[in-house]
Amino acid sequence: MKAHRIETTLTEDGTLIIKDLPFQAGEAVEIIILESSSQPSDSNRYPLRGKVIHYDDPFEPAVPIEDWEVLQ
């Protein structure tokens, strides 16, 4: 599936004209129209940037050693 993204503005009469698409004539396509938000969102795109990451014991096994079948 090929995807093509383009941003454009509707004309005053509410029509939309899209030219120079990278598809062949007669090819079936799906059109999805989304409203573009013109204002940047206030949410932080990278909420963990600058935060300290701490691991209690990163090399501790995920399961107790007694449960390892290979050691029995």
Biopython code that builds the backbone (N, CA, C, O; Angstrom):
import numpy as np
from Bio.PDB.StructureBuilder import StructureBuilder

atoms = [
    (1, "MET", "N", (0.842, -1.171, 0.000)),
    (1, "MET", "CA", (0.000, 0.000, 0.000)),
    (1, "MET", "C", (0.886, 1.232, 0.000)),
    (1, "MET", "O", (1.717, 1.412, 0.890)),
    (2, "LYS", "N", (0.706, 2.070, -0.991)),
    (2, "LYS", "CA", (1.428, 3.333, -1.046)),
    (2, "LYS", "C", (0.591, 4.394, -0.342)),
    (2, "LYS", "O", (-0.638, 4.364, -0.412)),
    (3, "ALA", "N", (1.236, 5.312, 0.323)),
    (3, "ALA", "CA", (0.544, 6.429, 0.971)),
    (3, "ALA", "C", (1.150, 7.726, 0.462)),
    (3, "ALA", "O", (2.347, 7.808, 0.186)),
    (4, "HIS", "N", (0.315, 8.715, 0.347)),
    (4, "HIS", "CA", (0.765, 10.032, -0.098)),
    (4, "HIS", "C", (0.091, 11.067, 0.778)),
    (4, "HIS", "O", (-1.128, 11.039, 0.950)),
    (5, "ARG", "N", (0.861, 11.966, 1.326)),
    (5, "ARG", "CA", (0.315, 12.993, 2.207)),
    (5, "ARG", "C", (0.497, 14.355, 1.556)),
    (5, "ARG", "O", (1.556, 14.668, 1.014)),
    (6, "ILE", "N", (-0.555, 15.151, 1.621)),
    (6, "ILE", "CA", (-0.497, 16.501, 1.081)),
    (6, "ILE", "C", (-1.384, 17.383, 1.943)),
    (6, "ILE", "O", (-2.457, 16.965, 2.378)),
    (7, "GLU", "N", (-0.936, 18.592, 2.185)),
    (7, "GLU", "CA", (-1.746, 19.562, 2.920)),
    (7, "GLU", "C", (-2.179, 20.645, 1.951)),
    (7, "GLU", "O", (-1.370, 21.164, 1.182)),
    (8, "THR", "N", (-3.445, 20.978, 1.991)),
    (8, "THR", "CA", (-3.989, 21.980, 1.097)),
    (8, "THR", "C", (-5.145, 22.687, 1.796)),
    (8, "THR", "O", (-5.535, 22.313, 2.903)),
    (9, "THR", "N", (-5.684, 23.701, 1.148)),
    (9, "THR", "CA", (-6.776, 24.479, 1.722)),
    (9, "THR", "C", (-7.977, 24.402, 0.792)),
    (9, "THR", "O", (-7.831, 24.448, -0.429)),
    (10, "LEU", "N", (-9.156, 24.283, 1.375)),
    (10, "LEU", "CA", (-10.384, 24.265, 0.583)),
    (10, "LEU", "C", (-10.628, 25.627, -0.041)),
    (10, "LEU", "O", (-10.246, 26.656, 0.516)),
    (11, "THR", "N", (-11.262, 25.625, -1.195)),
    (11, "THR", "CA", (-11.634, 26.891, -1.823)),
    (11, "THR", "C", (-12.873, 27.451, -1.117)),
    (11, "THR", "O", (-13.459, 26.787, -0.262)),
    (12, "GLU", "N", (-13.260, 28.661, -1.475)),
    (12, "GLU", "CA", (-14.397, 29.307, -0.811)),
    (12, "GLU", "C", (-15.699, 28.536, -1.001)),
    (12, "GLU", "O", (-16.567, 28.561, -0.129)),
    (13, "ASP", "N", (-15.841, 27.851, -2.134)),
    (13, "ASP", "CA", (-17.074, 27.090, -2.353)),
    (13, "ASP", "C", (-17.006, 25.675, -1.778)),
    (13, "ASP", "O", (-17.917, 24.875, -1.989)),
    (14, "GLY", "N", (-15.936, 25.366, -1.055)),
    (14, "GLY", "CA", (-15.819, 24.077, -0.370)),
    (14, "GLY", "C", (-15.310, 22.941, -1.225)),
    (14, "GLY", "O", (-15.423, 21.781, -0.829)),
    (15, "THR", "N", (-14.756, 23.236, -2.380)),
    (15, "THR", "CA", (-14.217, 22.170, -3.221)),
    (15, "THR", "C", (-12.735, 21.980, -2.947)),
    (15, "THR", "O", (-12.056, 22.866, -2.428)),
    (16, "LEU", "N", (-12.269, 20.827, -3.303)),
    (16, "LEU", "CA", (-10.875, 20.471, -3.089)),
    (16, "LEU", "C", (-10.328, 19.892, -4.387)),
    (16, "LEU", "O", (-10.912, 18.966, -4.951)),
    (17, "ILE", "N", (-9.231, 20.423, -4.853)),
    (17, "ILE", "CA", (-8.594, 19.930, -6.076)),
    (17, "ILE", "C", (-7.192, 19.455, -5.713)),
    (17, "ILE", "O", (-6.395, 20.201, -5.145)),
    (18, "ILE", "N", (-6.908, 18.200, -6.051)),
    (18, "ILE", "CA", (-5.590, 17.618, -5.768)),
    (18, "ILE", "C", (-4.978, 17.234, -7.106)),
    (18, "ILE", "O", (-5.576, 16.475, -7.869)),
    (19, "LYS", "N", (-3.797, 17.751, -7.392)),
    (19, "LYS", "CA", (-3.117, 17.480, -8.662)),
    (19, "LYS", "C", (-1.791, 16.773, -8.408)),
    (19, "LYS", "O", (-1.257, 16.790, -7.299)),
    (20, "ASP", "N", (-1.284, 16.160, -9.450)),
    (20, "ASP", "CA", (0.042, 15.520, -9.456)),
    (20, "ASP", "C", (0.188, 14.441, -8.389)),
    (20, "ASP", "O", (1.181, 14.408, -7.661)),
    (21, "LEU", "N", (-0.795, 13.567, -8.300)),
    (21, "LEU", "CA", (-0.713, 12.452, -7.363)),
    (21, "LEU", "C", (0.180, 11.352, -7.929)),
    (21, "LEU", "O", (0.234, 11.177, -9.147)),
    (22, "PRO", "N", (0.880, 10.609, -7.078)),
    (22, "PRO", "CA", (1.804, 9.571, -7.566)),
    (22, "PRO", "C", (1.109, 8.233, -7.854)),
    (22, "PRO", "O", (1.668, 7.175, -7.565)),
    (23, "PHE", "N", (-0.093, 8.268, -8.416)),
    (23, "PHE", "CA", (-0.845, 7.055, -8.728)),
    (23, "PHE", "C", (-1.189, 7.051, -10.215)),
    (23, "PHE", "O", (-1.193, 8.097, -10.864)),
    (24, "GLN", "N", (-1.473, 5.882, -10.738)),
    (24, "GLN", "CA", (-1.807, 5.728, -12.150)),
    (24, "GLN", "C", (-3.296, 5.971, -12.366)),
    (24, "GLN", "O", (-4.102, 5.749, -11.463)),
    (25, "ALA", "N", (-3.658, 6.426, -13.559)),
    (25, "ALA", "CA", (-5.064, 6.612, -13.919)),
    (25, "ALA", "C", (-5.780, 5.273, -13.849)),
    (25, "ALA", "O", (-5.261, 4.268, -14.335)),
    (26, "GLY", "N", (-6.965, 5.249, -13.250)),
    (26, "GLY", "CA", (-7.740, 4.021, -13.114)),
    (26, "GLY", "C", (-7.422, 3.231, -11.865)),
    (26, "GLY", "O", (-8.116, 2.259, -11.569)),
    (27, "GLU", "N", (-6.400, 3.612, -11.122)),
    (27, "GLU", "CA", (-6.022, 2.913, -9.899)),
    (27, "GLU", "C", (-6.989, 3.287, -8.782)),
    (27, "GLU", "O", (-7.328, 4.461, -8.630)),
    (28, "ALA", "N", (-7.437, 2.313, -8.002)),
    (28, "ALA", "CA", (-8.358, 2.563, -6.890)),
    (28, "ALA", "C", (-7.580, 3.157, -5.712)),
    (28, "ALA", "O", (-6.519, 2.653, -5.344)),
    (29, "VAL", "N", (-8.109, 4.215, -5.135)),
    (29, "VAL", "CA", (-7.472, 4.859, -3.988)),
    (29, "VAL", "C", (-8.522, 5.103, -2.904)),
    (29, "VAL", "O", (-9.721, 5.121, -3.184)),
    (30, "GLU", "N", (-8.072, 5.286, -1.689)),
    (30, "GLU", "CA", (-8.944, 5.620, -0.558)),
    (30, "GLU", "C", (-8.605, 7.039, -0.126)),
    (30, "GLU", "O", (-7.431, 7.386, 0.001)),
    (31, "ILE", "N", (-9.617, 7.854, 0.098)),
    (31, "ILE", "CA", (-9.423, 9.244, 0.488)),
    (31, "ILE", "C", (-9.883, 9.408, 1.934)),
    (31, "ILE", "O", (-11.015, 9.063, 2.271)),
    (32, "ILE", "N", (-9.015, 9.928, 2.778)),
    (32, "ILE", "CA", (-9.340, 10.251, 4.164)),
    (32, "ILE", "C", (-9.007, 11.713, 4.364)),
    (32, "ILE", "O", (-7.884, 12.135, 4.089)),
    (33, "ILE", "N", (-9.961, 12.489, 4.836)),
    (33, "ILE", "CA", (-9.741, 13.918, 5.018)),
    (33, "ILE", "C", (-9.757, 14.224, 6.516)),
    (33, "ILE", "O", (-10.736, 13.940, 7.206)),
    (34, "LEU", "N", (-8.670, 14.802, 7.004)),
    (34, "LEU", "CA", (-8.533, 15.170, 8.406)),
    (34, "LEU", "C", (-8.345, 16.663, 8.505)),
    (34, "LEU", "O", (-7.666, 17.267, 7.675)),
    (35, "GLU", "N", (-8.942, 17.262, 9.515)),
    (35, "GLU", "CA", (-8.745, 18.684, 9.749)),
    (35, "GLU", "C", (-7.362, 18.891, 10.339)),
    (35, "GLU", "O", (-6.978, 18.212, 11.291)),
    (36, "SER", "N", (-6.630, 19.811, 9.786)),
    (36, "SER", "CA", (-5.285, 20.097, 10.255)),
    (36, "SER", "C", (-5.359, 21.085, 11.412)),
    (36, "SER", "O", (-6.019, 22.120, 11.313)),
    (37, "SER", "N", (-4.688, 20.767, 12.494)),
    (37, "SER", "CA", (-4.674, 21.699, 13.623)),
    (37, "SER", "C", (-3.606, 22.748, 13.364)),
    (37, "SER", "O", (-2.436, 22.419, 13.169)),
    (38, "SER", "N", (-4.009, 24.002, 13.363)),
    (38, "SER", "CA", (-3.065, 25.079, 13.072)),
    (38, "SER", "C", (-2.303, 25.523, 14.305)),
    (38, "SER", "O", (-1.283, 26.202, 14.190)),
    (39, "GLN", "N", (-2.784, 25.150, 15.486)),
    (39, "GLN", "CA", (-2.116, 25.540, 16.723)),
    (39, "GLN", "C", (-1.298, 24.368, 17.246)),
    (39, "GLN", "O", (-1.787, 23.239, 17.269)),
    (40, "PRO", "N", (-0.068, 24.616, 17.664)),
    (40, "PRO", "CA", (0.724, 23.526, 18.235)),
    (40, "PRO", "C", (0.116, 23.088, 19.565)),
    (40, "PRO", "O", (-0.368, 23.911, 20.342)),
    (41, "SER", "N", (0.149, 21.800, 19.808)),
    (41, "SER", "CA", (-0.424, 21.297, 21.053)),
    (41, "SER", "C", (0.468, 21.675, 22.237)),
    (41, "SER", "O", (1.688, 21.785, 22.110)),
    (42, "ASP", "N", (-0.169, 21.868, 23.380)),
    (42, "ASP", "CA", (0.560, 22.251, 24.582)),
    (42, "ASP", "C", (1.211, 21.056, 25.268)),
    (42, "ASP", "O", (2.063, 21.222, 26.141)),
    (43, "SER", "N", (0.808, 19.851, 24.871)),
    (43, "SER", "CA", (1.378, 18.673, 25.512)),
    (43, "SER", "C", (2.846, 18.526, 25.129)),
    (43, "SER", "O", (3.251, 18.870, 24.018)),
    (44, "ASN", "N", (3.607, 18.027, 26.034)),
    (44, "ASN", "CA", (5.042, 17.833, 25.837)),
    (44, "ASN", "C", (5.254, 16.604, 24.958)),
    (44, "ASN", "O", (4.802, 15.513, 25.305)),
    (45, "ARG", "N", (5.934, 16.765, 23.827)),
    (45, "ARG", "CA", (6.169, 15.640, 22.926)),
    (45, "ARG", "C", (7.150, 14.640, 23.514)),
    (45, "ARG", "O", (7.101, 13.460, 23.169)),
    (46, "TYR", "N", (8.031, 15.081, 24.385)),
    (46, "TYR", "CA", (9.040, 14.204, 24.982)),
    (46, "TYR", "C", (8.974, 14.343, 26.503)),
    (46, "TYR", "O", (9.808, 15.036, 27.086)),
    (47, "PRO", "N", (8.018, 13.711, 27.150)),
    (47, "PRO", "CA", (7.830, 13.916, 28.589)),
    (47, "PRO", "C", (8.979, 13.404, 29.455)),
    (47, "PRO", "O", (9.106, 13.834, 30.601)),
    (48, "LEU", "N", (9.810, 12.513, 28.955)),
    (48, "LEU", "CA", (10.915, 11.981, 29.764)),
    (48, "LEU", "C", (12.237, 12.694, 29.508)),
    (48, "LEU", "O", (13.241, 12.365, 30.141)),
    (49, "ARG", "N", (12.261, 13.665, 28.593)),
    (49, "ARG", "CA", (13.498, 14.383, 28.303)),
    (49, "ARG", "C", (13.938, 15.154, 29.547)),
    (49, "ARG", "O", (13.156, 15.912, 30.121)),
    (50, "GLY", "N", (15.184, 14.960, 29.957)),
    (50, "GLY", "CA", (15.738, 15.660, 31.108)),
    (50, "GLY", "C", (15.451, 14.980, 32.435)),
    (50, "GLY", "O", (15.941, 15.433, 33.469)),
    (51, "LYS", "N", (14.674, 13.909, 32.437)),
    (51, "LYS", "CA", (14.361, 13.190, 33.673)),
    (51, "LYS", "C", (15.467, 12.180, 33.962)),
    (51, "LYS", "O", (16.071, 11.623, 33.045)),
    (52, "VAL", "N", (15.718, 11.957, 35.228)),
    (52, "VAL", "CA", (16.731, 10.979, 35.641)),
    (52, "VAL", "C", (16.100, 9.597, 35.623)),
    (52, "VAL", "O", (15.045, 9.385, 36.220)),
    (53, "ILE", "N", (16.741, 8.661, 34.944)),
    (53, "ILE", "CA", (16.265, 7.285, 34.900)),
    (53, "ILE", "C", (17.121, 6.482, 35.855)),
    (53, "ILE", "O", (18.350, 6.531, 35.791)),
    (54, "HIS", "N", (16.473, 5.742, 36.743)),
    (54, "HIS", "CA", (17.192, 4.990, 37.769)),
    (54, "HIS", "C", (16.724, 3.540, 37.744)),
    (54, "HIS", "O", (15.525, 3.266, 37.782)),
    (55, "TYR", "N", (17.682, 2.611, 37.680)),
    (55, "TYR", "CA", (17.386, 1.189, 37.749)),
    (55, "TYR", "C", (17.893, 0.676, 39.090)),
    (55, "TYR", "O", (19.048, 0.897, 39.452)),
    (56, "ASP", "N", (17.013, -0.017, 39.831)),
    (56, "ASP", "CA", (17.408, -0.537, 41.141)),
    (56, "ASP", "C", (18.494, -1.600, 41.005)),
    (56, "ASP", "O", (19.536, -1.502, 41.651)),
    (57, "ASP", "N", (18.265, -2.603, 40.180)),
    (57, "ASP", "CA", (19.256, -3.653, 39.960)),
    (57, "ASP", "C", (19.085, -4.170, 38.531)),
    (57, "ASP", "O", (18.388, -5.162, 38.317)),
    (58, "PRO", "N", (19.702, -3.523, 37.566)),
    (58, "PRO", "CA", (19.454, -3.887, 36.172)),
    (58, "PRO", "C", (19.966, -5.266, 35.767)),
    (58, "PRO", "O", (19.517, -5.811, 34.758)),
    (59, "PHE", "N", (20.895, -5.842, 36.529)),
    (59, "PHE", "CA", (21.447, -7.138, 36.157)),
    (59, "PHE", "C", (20.838, -8.290, 36.942)),
    (59, "PHE", "O", (21.296, -9.425, 36.813)),
    (60, "GLU", "N", (19.832, -8.032, 37.739)),
    (60, "GLU", "CA", (19.141, -9.075, 38.480)),
    (60, "GLU", "C", (18.315, -9.894, 37.491)),
    (60, "GLU", "O", (17.676, -9.316, 36.612)),
    (61, "PRO", "N", (18.310, -11.230, 37.610)),
    (61, "PRO", "CA", (17.525, -12.052, 36.683)),
    (61, "PRO", "C", (16.032, -11.760, 36.825)),
    (61, "PRO", "O", (15.566, -11.366, 37.894)),
    (62, "ALA", "N", (15.292, -11.956, 35.743)),
    (62, "ALA", "CA", (13.856, -11.703, 35.749)),
    (62, "ALA", "C", (13.105, -12.734, 36.586)),
    (62, "ALA", "O", (12.052, -12.431, 37.147)),
    (63, "VAL", "N", (13.639, -13.944, 36.672)),
    (63, "VAL", "CA", (13.044, -14.999, 37.506)),
    (63, "VAL", "C", (14.098, -15.486, 38.494)),
    (63, "VAL", "O", (15.293, -15.397, 38.212)),
    (64, "PRO", "N", (13.677, -15.996, 39.637)),
    (64, "PRO", "CA", (14.668, -16.501, 40.603)),
    (64, "PRO", "C", (15.511, -17.625, 40.004)),
    (64, "PRO", "O", (15.035, -18.382, 39.158)),
    (65, "ILE", "N", (16.756, -17.729, 40.444)),
    (65, "ILE", "CA", (17.685, -18.740, 39.910)),
    (65, "ILE", "C", (17.162, -20.144, 40.178)),
    (65, "ILE", "O", (17.423, -21.054, 39.392)),
    (66, "GLU", "N", (16.426, -20.340, 41.275)),
    (66, "GLU", "CA", (15.894, -21.674, 41.594)),
    (66, "GLU", "C", (14.904, -22.167, 40.536)),
    (66, "GLU", "O", (14.704, -23.373, 40.394)),
    (67, "ASP", "N", (14.287, -21.252, 39.799)),
    (67, "ASP", "CA", (13.296, -21.625, 38.803)),
    (67, "ASP", "C", (13.904, -21.916, 37.432)),
    (67, "ASP", "O", (13.177, -22.297, 36.515)),
    (68, "TRP", "N", (15.180, -21.752, 37.273)),
    (68, "TRP", "CA", (15.816, -22.002, 35.975)),
    (68, "TRP", "C", (15.937, -23.504, 35.757)),
    (68, "TRP", "O", (16.618, -24.180, 36.528)),
    (69, "GLU", "N", (15.300, -24.036, 34.737)),
    (69, "GLU", "CA", (15.332, -25.468, 34.458)),
    (69, "GLU", "C", (16.716, -25.932, 34.040)),
    (69, "GLU", "O", (17.096, -27.068, 34.324)),
    (70, "VAL", "N", (17.469, -25.080, 33.375)),
    (70, "VAL", "CA", (18.783, -25.472, 32.860)),
    (70, "VAL", "C", (19.765, -25.756, 34.005)),
    (70, "VAL", "O", (20.717, -26.511, 33.808)),
    (71, "LEU", "N", (19.562, -25.177, 35.185)),
    (71, "LEU", "CA", (20.485, -25.377, 36.298)),
    (71, "LEU", "C", (20.134, -26.630, 37.120)),
    (71, "LEU", "O", (20.883, -26.994, 38.027)),
    (72, "GLN", "N", (19.045, -27.272, 36.826)),
    (72, "GLN", "CA", (18.636, -28.449, 37.629)),
    (72, "GLN", "C", (19.061, -29.729, 36.992)),
    (72, "GLN", "O", (18.799, -30.804, 37.532)),
]
sb = StructureBuilder()
sb.init_structure("model")
sb.init_model(0)
sb.init_chain("A")
sb.init_seg("    ")
for serial, (resi, resn, name, xyz) in enumerate(atoms, 1):
    if name == "N":
        sb.init_residue(resn, " ", resi, " ")
    sb.init_atom(name, np.array(xyz, "f"), 0.0, 1.0, " ", f" {name:<3s}", serial, name[0])
structure = sb.get_structure()
